[in-house]
Amino acid sequence: MKKHNFNAGPSILPREVIEKTAQAILDFNGSGLSLMEISHRAKDFQPVVDEAVALFKELLNIPEGYSVLFLGGGASLEFCMVPFNFLEKKAAYLNTGVWAKKAIKEAKAFGEVVEVASSAEATYTYIPKDYTVPADADYFHVTTNNTIYGTELHEDLDSPVPMIADMSSDIFSRPIDVSKYICIYGGAQKNLAPAGVTFVIVKNDALGKVSRYIPTMLNYQTHVDGGSMFNTPPVLPIYAALQTLRWIKANGGVAEMQKRAKEKAEMLYAEIDRNKLFRGTVTDKADRSYMNICFVMNDEYKDLEADFLKFATEKGMVGIKGHRSVGGFRASCYNAMPKESVQALIDCMQEFEKLH
């Protein structure tokens, strides 16, 4: 039976990315050695990093004066590295979910943090709209897609100060105006690579502005100067990321990824809105994520939740159980998710509706 992988992360990757990475694990570039056992400083590996950086810049149309880094530690380490490197006196944060809240907690150790708005009181079921970003803030931090709650910023905001964004789960799913940001970061295990590598896009001339000492490994300048090779980088996930970047380019680039994402999301949301057993959890439809589609059983059918999960699992749906903090269901439809899998989930929902 075909499996349809809706896992939120680590998540689905294009099949050819998995196959090419698997081949390199057995024999990297015909060297007779595995990708897992070569030096990161091997002459054959440097071109992998160079091409991955070049494709990042090409696909996202990154302007001159920015560096692309491949680091360890996940987005969770970036919650600390961002204020370490950029917060001198005051930073502004938009609180749209668990990960934004964690970023705020870390930043408070480095200076004043202004929480410009929050949707916590409504369990993060919408993205706040009416708020003011202080003009004297060093930066304004946003989480562009909230995997747990299924909300997403579909375009870059306007801000009176430079922005920083956690784009862990929607990077390469839409065009970005990188010039609005001094830093964009994310764990790669949603739309880019297996877990283990973190991408960082950083504006070079925004660095070196804070007066505090920054530990060597936590200083972005260290990694800019070292070309992501200051210490041993996560070699295998970087190689897989390169294969994904090649796949995105070959499949029409970021604009095509956005078109596909919108199409898949609209298909599934249409079924959620039509099917009397289910309802979406995001209160403002304009905030609905294309990446993580969250829904629950309607109140009168609440007792069917476990039954639907079992039914869907038997039909090959993988990873649709909602995050433990919100329950219900979550279908993560990242770039590699084929439209056929979304249709299979819709068919499954319709079949379950007929049974009940």
Summary of the structure (lengths in Angstrom):
residues: 356
radius of gyration: 20.8
end to end distance: 24.3
largest distance: 64.9
contacts: 1211
relative contact order: 0.17
helix: 40%
strand: 18%
